[in-house]
Amino acid sequence: MSEHGGAVDGPQRIPRSRIADYAEMTKVPDEREPVVSPQKHGEEQGRDQRPPVDSQEPGREASVVAARKREFAVLLGEFRRTPVLVPLGDGPGPEGERGLLTADFGGVRFILAFSDEQALARYAIVRGEAAREWSYQTVLGARLLDVAVPAAGVPCGVALDCADGEEGMVFPPVRGIVPDEVAVDFGSGTGDAE
């Protein structure tokens, strides 16, 4: 049977992917206009307007570093509480199921996650695979970091919205982000960073 009610003589149309529909609703990241965040009027969302830590006087460096750590902790907490989309890869996962889509970079595996279907569509476009159907699961960020990362069996983190350049976020496999037993910066038995 075909899309034409069974007629084989007519033109054979390939069904359009929902990802292609979402891709049309998005713009290429370079062409996006800056969005003004309601919390910080006058600053572009995702852009750090502060000078680098090393360009400030030494007495303020510790407080700037502490402030940035607090900001990251807020982002991490928000990610942990948020459901994200995780595409399924082609390889097998645990118990014969399809595994999660991952990418290896610098000896570290990253589970690819997306904040919404538009972000996944931008990734599909960048890969040149916008026409294919992308199967995905909705997973809580905490479950990715606390369960999926340790199950990888290799150093593993999470890359959120990786096709969005500076708008994306990387959660590397370090203490405070992933469980200590799989963190790459956790010393053997001492609790100290390596």
FENJOCOR-V882221 format. One record per pair of residues at least 24 apart in sequence whose C-alpha atoms are under 10 Angstrom apart, sorted by the first residue. I is the first residue (numbers start at 1). J is the second residue. D is the distance in Angstrom with one decimal. If there is no record, write none. Layout:
# FENJOCOR-V882221
I:J:D ; I:J:D
This chain:
# FENJOCOR-V882221
14:131:9.5 ; 15:131:9.2 ; 15:132:9.9 ; 16:130:9.8 ; 16:131:7.0 ; 16:132:8.6 ; 16:133:9.0 ; 17:130:7.7 ; 17:131:5.6 ; 17:132:6.3 ; 17:133:5.7 ; 17:134:8.6 ; 18:117:9.4 ; 18:121:9.0 ; 18:130:9.1 ; 18:131:8.5 ; 18:132:9.0 ; 18:133:7.3 ; 18:134:8.8 ; 19:117:7.6 ; 19:118:8.0 ; 19:120:7.8 ; 19:121:5.4 ; 19:122:9.0 ; 19:124:7.7 ; 19:125:9.1 ; 19:129:9.4 ; 19:130:6.2 ; 19:131:7.1 ; 19:132:7.7 ; 19:133:6.9 ; 19:134:7.3 ; 20:118:9.7 ; 20:121:7.0 ; 20:122:9.5 ; 20:124:8.8 ; 20:125:8.5 ; 20:129:9.3 ; 20:130:5.6 ; 20:131:6.1 ; 20:132:8.5 ; 20:133:9.0 ; 21:118:9.2 ; 21:121:8.5 ; 21:130:9.3 ; 21:131:9.7 ; 22:116:10.0 ; 22:117:6.8 ; 22:118:5.5 ; 22:119:8.9 ; 22:120:8.7 ; 22:121:6.0 ; 22:122:8.6 ; 22:130:9.5 ; 23:117:8.7 ; 23:118:6.3 ; 23:119:8.6 ; 23:120:8.6 ; 23:121:4.9 ; 23:122:6.2 ; 23:123:9.3 ; 23:124:8.3 ; 23:125:7.3 ; 23:130:7.6 ; 23:131:10.0 ; 24:118:9.0 ; 24:121:8.7 ; 24:122:9.4 ; 25:118:7.4 ; 25:121:9.2 ; 25:122:9.9 ; 26:117:10.0 ; 26:118:6.3 ; 26:119:8.3 ; 26:121:8.0 ; 26:122:7.3 ; 27:118:9.4 ; 27:122:8.2 ; 28:122:7.4 ; 28:125:9.3 ; 28:126:9.4 ; 28:163:9.7 ; 28:164:8.7 ; 29:122:8.4 ; 29:163:8.4 ; 29:164:6.1 ; 29:165:7.7 ; 29:166:9.5 ; 29:167:8.7 ; 30:164:9.0 ; 30:165:9.1 ; 45:167:8.5 ; 46:166:7.1 ; 46:167:5.9 ; 46:168:8.9 ; 47:166:8.0 ; 47:167:8.4 ; 73:176:9.0 ; 73:177:9.1 ; 75:169:9.3 ; 76:141:9.0 ; 76:142:9.3 ; 76:169:9.8 ; 76:171:8.1 ; 76:176:9.4 ; 76:177:7.6 ; 77:141:9.1 ; 77:142:8.7 ; 77:177:9.7 ; 78:141:8.6 ; 78:142:9.6 ; 79:115:9.3 ; 79:140:8.2 ; 79:141:5.4 ; 79:142:7.4 ; 79:145:9.8 ; 79:160:9.2 ; 79:169:9.8 ; 79:171:9.6 ; 80:139:10.0 ; 80:140:6.6 ; 80:141:4.2 ; 80:142:4.1 ; 80:143:7.7 ; 80:144:8.4 ; 80:145:7.9 ; 80:146:9.5 ; 80:177:9.6 ; 81:140:6.5 ; 81:141:6.2 ; 81:142:6.6 ; 81:143:9.4 ; 82:115:8.5 ; 82:138:9.8 ; 82:139:8.3 ; 82:140:5.6 ; 82:141:5.7 ; 82:142:8.1 ; 83:113:9.7 ; 83:114:9.3 ; 83:115:7.8 ; 83:116:9.3 ; 83:137:9.7 ; 83:138:6.1 ; 83:139:5.2 ; 83:140:4.1 ; 83:141:5.9 ; 83:142:8.8 ; 83:143:9.3 ; 83:144:9.8 ; 84:112:9.9 ; 84:113:6.2 ; 84:114:5.6 ; 84:115:5.1 ; 84:116:6.9 ; 84:117:9.5 ; 84:136:9.7 ; 84:137:8.2 ; 84:138:5.5 ; 84:139:5.5 ; 84:140:6.1 ; 84:141:6.5 ; 84:144:9.3 ; 84:160:8.5 ; 84:161:9.8 ; 85:112:8.7 ; 85:113:5.5 ; 85:114:5.0 ; 85:115:6.3 ; 85:116:6.5 ; 85:117:7.5 ; 85:119:9.3 ; 85:120:7.9 ; 85:135:9.6 ; 85:136:6.2 ; 85:137:5.7 ; 85:138:4.6 ; 85:139:6.4 ; 85:140:8.7 ; 85:141:9.5 ; 85:160:9.4 ; 85:161:9.8 ; 86:111:7.8 ; 86:112:6.3 ; 86:113:4.7 ; 86:114:6.4 ; 86:115:9.1 ; 86:116:9.8 ; 86:120:8.9 ; 86:134:9.9 ; 86:135:8.5 ; 86:136:5.2 ; 86:137:5.3 ; 86:138:6.2 ; 86:139:6.9 ; 86:140:9.8 ; 86:141:10.0 ; 86:144:9.3 ; 86:160:9.4 ; 87:111:9.1 ; 87:112:7.3 ; 87:113:7.2 ; 87:114:8.4 ; 87:120:8.3 ; 87:134:6.6 ; 87:135:5.7 ; 87:136:3.9 ; 87:137:6.3 ; 87:138:8.8 ; 88:112:9.4 ; 88:134:7.6 ; 88:135:5.8 ; 88:136:5.2 ; 88:137:7.2 ; 89:134:9.2 ; 89:135:8.5 ; 89:136:8.9 ; 93:151:9.7 ; 93:152:9.3 ; 94:151:8.7 ; 94:152:9.6 ; 99:152:9.9 ; 100:136:8.4 ; 100:137:8.7 ; 100:148:8.9 ; 100:152:9.8 ; 101:136:9.0 ; 102:152:10.0 ; 102:156:9.3 ; 102:157:9.6 ; 102:158:8.8 ; 102:159:9.0 ; 103:156:9.7 ; 103:158:9.6 ; 103:159:9.0 ; 104:155:9.8 ; 104:156:8.7 ; 104:157:9.9 ; 105:156:9.9 ; 107:154:8.9 ; 107:155:7.6 ; 107:156:9.1 ; 108:154:7.4 ; 108:155:5.2 ; 108:156:5.5 ; 108:157:7.3 ; 108:172:8.4 ; 108:173:8.2 ; 108:184:9.6 ; 109:149:9.1 ; 109:152:8.3 ; 109:153:9.8 ; 109:154:7.1 ; 109:155:6.2 ; 109:156:4.5 ; 109:157:6.4 ; 109:158:8.2 ; 109:159:9.5 ; 109:172:9.3 ; 109:173:9.2 ; 110:149:8.6 ; 110:152:9.6 ; 110:155:8.6 ; 110:156:5.4 ; 110:157:4.7 ; 110:158:4.9 ; 110:159:5.9 ; 110:160:9.4 ; 110:170:8.6 ; 110:171:8.6 ; 110:172:8.0 ; 110:173:9.0 ; 111:144:8.2 ; 111:145:9.5 ; 111:148:8.5 ; 111:149:7.9 ; 111:152:9.3 ; 111:156:7.3 ; 111:157:6.3 ; 111:158:4.7 ; 111:159:6.1 ; 111:160:8.4 ; 111:170:9.9 ; 111:171:9.7 ; 112:157:9.0 ; 112:158:6.1 ; 112:159:5.1 ; 112:160:6.2 ; 112:161:7.6 ; 112:162:7.3 ; 112:170:9.6 ; 113:137:9.7 ; 113:138:9.3 ; 113:139:9.0 ; 113:141:8.9 ; 113:144:9.2 ; 113:158:6.9 ; 113:159:6.1 ; 113:160:4.8 ; 113:161:6.3 ; 113:162:7.9 ; 113:169:9.9 ; 114:138:9.5 ; 114:159:8.3 ; 114:160:5.4 ; 114:161:4.8 ; 114:162:7.8 ; 114:163:9.3 ; 114:164:10.0 ; 114:168:9.1 ; 115:160:7.0 ; 115:161:6.5 ; 115:168:9.5 ; 116:161:8.7 ; 118:161:9.8 ; 119:160:9.2 ; 119:161:6.0 ; 119:162:8.6 ; 119:163:7.5 ; 119:164:7.5 ; 119:168:9.6 ; 120:161:7.4 ; 120:162:9.2 ; 120:163:8.3 ; 120:164:9.9 ; 121:163:9.3 ; 122:161:8.8 ; 122:162:9.4 ; 122:163:6.4 ; 122:164:7.7 ; 123:161:7.8 ; 123:162:7.3 ; 123:163:5.0 ; 123:164:8.0 ; 124:163:8.7 ; 125:163:9.1 ; 126:163:7.0 ; 126:164:9.8 ; 127:163:9.2 ; 142:177:9.5 ; 142:178:9.2 ; 144:178:9.2 ; 145:171:8.6 ; 145:172:9.7 ; 145:173:8.7 ; 145:177:7.1 ; 145:178:5.4 ; 145:179:7.7 ; 146:177:8.8 ; 146:178:6.2 ; 146:179:6.3 ; 146:182:9.8 ; 147:178:9.2 ; 147:179:9.0 ; 149:173:8.1 ; 149:178:7.3 ; 149:179:8.6 ; 149:182:7.9 ; 149:183:9.7 ; 150:178:8.1 ; 150:179:7.6 ; 150:180:9.8 ; 150:181:8.2 ; 150:182:6.0 ; 150:183:9.1 ; 151:182:9.5 ; 152:182:9.6 ; 153:182:8.5 ; 154:182:8.2 ; 154:184:9.7 ; 155:182:6.8 ; 155:183:7.3 ; 155:184:6.6 ; 156:182:8.1 ; 156:183:8.5 ; 156:184:9.0 ; 157:182:9.9 ; 157:183:9.3
